Amino acid sequence: MKTISLENNFIYLFFALLLFLFSSALQCEFSQYVQNGIYQAIVVLVFLIGVHSLKSNKSWLWAVYVMAFVSAVLFLSKYFFYNTILFEYIHLLIFLSFFVGSFALSYKQIVMSKAVNQNMIIGSLVLYMLLGLVWSILYLLLLTGSADAFNGIEGGNWRENLSQVIYFSFVTLTTLGYGDISPNTALAKFFVYIEAIAGVFYIAVIVSSLVSARLTKKD
């Protein structure tokens, strides 16, 4: 197994995020106990792979360690305490912080890179995945505060809605707009059209950046 470096780091992060997305889709296939236990273990694994793959500074490294620890504690706490809405918000904010931080660090590495190689192309895909996941968490925060924020998604525990919200986020990001899920409140509509704009803008920016880097290398 190759050591994680700046030449292959996005490959590890890509598969970690893919595992996160796949496990989110499979949650409903298992019993509640097994489902939550396996999923929480995957979340911690994704956090650890994510922070080590980005080769970031010690501040971000320890921040992610704390996120993983708090996430695990919040998961275990529901077996001993009443699962309050505050716990739900904290858990979602941890996810949001991780995805936003990972996006910022990934973007910095890709922009600073002067070479277009396999790692940078996969990194561009990782950025796109992180963008969709950031908005997924924002939608879950909306649903936690307002159960009727979206048509087609019932309010409830965010874990039960995670797969549907991720699906809706990427459908919006790619501007497919199937219409089976739609925003219902003004705030939800705001986040939805901002994501659609971000999705179109991202494609234009990342393609031009890769082409520019390629042409610069040839010169």
C-alpha positions in Angstrom: 0.0 0.0 0.0 1.4 3.4 -1.0 2.1 6.1 1.5 -0.4 9.0 1.4 1.3 12.0 -0.3 0.4 15.1 -2.2 0.8 13.0 -5.4 -2.0 10.5 -4.5 -3.9 12.0 -1.6 -7.2 12.7 -3.4 -7.5 9.1 -4.4 -7.8 8.2 -0.7 -10.2 11.0 0.0 -12.3 10.1 -3.0 -12.9 6.5 -1.8 -13.5 7.7 1.7 -16.3 10.0 0.5 -17.6 7.3 -1.8 -17.8 5.0 1.2 -19.7 7.7 3.1 -22.2 8.1 0.3 -22.7 4.4 -0.2 -23.1 3.7 3.5 -25.7 6.5 3.7 -27.7 4.9 0.9 -27.5 1.5 2.6 -28.6 2.6 6.1 -32.2 1.7 5.7 -31.3 -1.9 4.7 -30.1 -2.9 8.2 -31.7 -3.0 11.6 -31.5 0.3 13.6 -28.8 -1.0 16.0 -26.5 -2.4 13.4 -27.2 0.5 11.1 -26.2 3.2 13.5 -23.2 1.3 14.9 -21.7 0.6 11.5 -22.5 4.1 10.1 -20.9 5.8 13.1 -17.7 3.7 12.6 -17.7 4.7 8.9 -18.1 8.4 9.8 -15.1 8.3 12.1 -13.1 6.4 9.5 -14.0 9.0 6.8 -12.9 11.8 9.2 -9.5 10.2 9.8 -8.8 9.3 6.2 -9.9 12.8 5.2 -7.6 14.7 7.5 -4.6 12.5 6.8 -5.1 12.6 3.0 -5.1 16.4 2.9 -1.7 16.6 4.7 -2.9 19.7 6.5 -1.4 21.6 9.5 -1.6 20.3 13.1 -4.4 22.7 14.0 -6.8 21.1 11.4 -5.5 17.7 12.3 -6.4 18.1 16.0 -9.7 19.8 15.1 -10.8 16.7 13.1 -9.7 14.4 15.9 -12.0 16.4 18.2 -14.8 16.3 15.6 -14.5 12.5 15.4 -14.4 12.1 19.2 -17.4 14.4 19.8 -19.3 12.7 17.0 -18.8 9.3 18.6 -19.7 10.7 22.0 -23.0 12.1 20.6 -23.8 8.8 19.1 -23.2 6.9 22.3 -25.1 9.5 24.4 -28.4 8.7 22.8 -28.3 5.3 24.7 -28.0 7.1 28.0 -29.7 10.5 27.5 -32.7 11.9 25.7 -31.6 12.8 22.2 -32.4 16.5 22.2 -32.5 18.8 19.1 -29.3 20.5 20.4 -27.5 17.2 20.0 -28.8 17.0 16.4 -27.6 20.5 15.6 -24.1 19.8 17.1 -23.8 16.6 15.1 -24.7 18.3 11.9 -22.4 21.3 12.5 -19.6 18.8 13.0 -20.3 17.4 9.6 -20.6 20.8 8.1 -17.3 22.0 9.6 -15.5 18.9 8.3 -16.8 19.2 4.8 -16.2 22.9 4.5 -12.7 22.6 5.9 -11.9 19.7 3.6 -13.3 21.7 0.6 -11.1 24.7 1.5 -7.9 22.6 1.9 -8.6 20.6 -1.3 -9.3 23.7 -3.3 -6.1 25.3 -2.1 -4.0 22.3 -3.2 -5.7 22.2 -6.6 -5.4 25.9 -7.3 -1.7 26.0 -6.2 -0.9 23.0 -8.3 0.8 23.7 -11.7 0.4 20.2 -13.0 -2.6 18.4 -14.4 -2.3 14.8 -13.4 -4.6 12.0 -12.2 -4.5 13.2 -8.7 -5.6 16.7 -9.6 -8.5 15.4 -11.8 -9.7 13.1 -9.0 -9.3 16.1 -6.6 -11.6 18.1 -8.8 -14.2 15.3 -8.5 -13.6 15.3 -4.7 -14.3 19.1 -4.6 -17.6 18.5 -6.4 -18.6 15.7 -4.0 -17.7 18.0 -1.0 -19.8 20.8 -2.5 -22.8 18.5 -2.7 -22.2 17.3 0.8 -21.9 20.8 2.3 -25.4 21.6 0.9 -26.7 18.3 2.1 -25.9 19.3 5.7 -27.4 22.7 5.2 -30.6 21.1 4.0 -30.6 18.8 7.0 -30.1 21.8 9.3 -33.2 23.4 7.7 -35.2 20.2 8.1 -34.2 19.9 11.8 -35.5 23.4 12.4 -38.5 23.1 10.1 -40.0 19.7 9.2 -41.9 21.2 6.2 -38.9 22.8 4.6 -39.1 20.4 1.7 -41.8 18.6 -0.2 -41.1 14.9 -0.6 -39.0 14.6 2.6 -40.7 14.1 6.0 -39.2 15.8 9.0 -37.5 13.5 11.6 -34.2 12.2 12.6 -31.5 13.5 10.3 -30.0 10.0 9.8 -33.3 8.8 8.3 -33.3 11.7 5.8 -29.6 11.8 5.0 -29.7 9.6 1.9 -32.7 11.5 0.4 -31.1 14.9 1.2 -27.8 13.9 -0.4 -29.7 12.7 -3.5 -31.6 16.0 -3.7 -28.4 18.0 -3.2 -26.6 16.3 -6.1 -29.7 16.5 -8.4 -29.7 20.2 -7.7 -26.0 20.7 -8.0 -26.1 19.1 -11.5 -29.2 21.1 -12.3 -31.1 17.9 -13.3 -34.2 18.9 -11.2 -36.2 15.7 -11.3 -38.9 17.4 -9.2 -39.7 14.5 -6.8 -38.3 16.6 -4.0 -38.7 20.3 -3.9 -38.1 23.3 -1.5 -41.2 24.5 0.3 -40.1 27.5 2.4 -38.5 30.7 1.2 -35.2 29.9 3.0 -35.1 26.4 1.5 -35.6 27.9 -2.0 -32.8 30.3 -1.4 -30.3 27.6 -0.6 -31.5 25.5 -3.5 -31.0 28.1 -6.2 -27.7 29.2 -4.7 -26.5 25.5 -5.0 -27.7 25.4 -8.6 -25.7 28.5 -9.4 -22.7 27.1 -7.5 -22.9 23.9 -9.5 -22.9 25.6 -12.9 -20.2 28.1 -11.8 -18.0 25.3 -10.4 -17.9 23.4 -13.7 -16.9 26.6 -15.6 -14.2 27.5 -13.1 -12.6 24.0 -12.6 -12.5 23.3 -16.4 -10.9 26.6 -17.1 -8.4 26.1 -14.3 -7.4 22.6 -15.5 -7.1 23.8 -19.1 -5.0 26.8 -18.0 -2.7 24.7 -15.9 -2.2 22.3 -18.8 -1.4 25.1 -21.2 1.0 26.7 -18.8 2.8 23.4 -18.4 3.2 23.1 -22.2 4.7 26.6 -22.4 
